[in-house]
């Protein structure tokens, strides 16, 4: 297993609900837990993945996700079993859409 951590500052969108879990941990898929946390406006993302050596791809996918959502006071935990970047983006968007406050 490889663990990757990312943090983004100065988010503008907060979550309305406490926590939400989407997806399942299985071959080619992943689960995403998203929850509110007092992070002084930041968004912290921890990824545990069975696929080693894909840090640059994860960084690109997570960076794109942050640009789309700009989350504040949010903790995201991802358990991955080899999901493709498209599946990762889909699950992250599903998680956020289920808990983000309306603009």
Secondary structure as the mmCIF struct_conf table of DSSP 4:
data_model
#
loop_
_struct_conf.conf_type_id
_struct_conf.id
_struct_conf.beg_label_comp_id
_struct_conf.beg_label_asym_id
_struct_conf.beg_label_seq_id
_struct_conf.end_label_comp_id
_struct_conf.end_label_asym_id
_struct_conf.end_label_seq_id
STRN STRN1 UNK A 2 UNK A 8
BEND BEND1 UNK A 10 UNK A 10
STRN STRN2 UNK A 13 UNK A 13
STRN STRN3 UNK A 15 UNK A 15
BEND BEND2 UNK A 16 UNK A 18
STRN STRN4 UNK A 19 UNK A 23
BEND BEND3 UNK A 26 UNK A 26
TURN_TY1_P TURN_TY1_P1 UNK A 27 UNK A 28
STRN STRN5 UNK A 30 UNK A 36
TURN_TY1_P TURN_TY1_P2 UNK A 40 UNK A 41
STRN STRN6 UNK A 43 UNK A 49
BEND BEND4 UNK A 50 UNK A 51
TURN_TY1_P TURN_TY1_P3 UNK A 52 UNK A 53
HELX_RH_AL_P HELX_RH_AL_P1 UNK A 55 UNK A 69
STRN STRN7 UNK A 71 UNK A 71
BEND BEND5 UNK A 72 UNK A 73
STRN STRN8 UNK A 74 UNK A 80
BEND BEND6 UNK A 81 UNK A 82
HELX_RH_AL_P HELX_RH_AL_P2 UNK A 85 UNK A 99
STRN STRN9 UNK A 100 UNK A 100
HELX_LH_PP_P HELX_LH_PP_P1 UNK A 101 UNK A 102
#
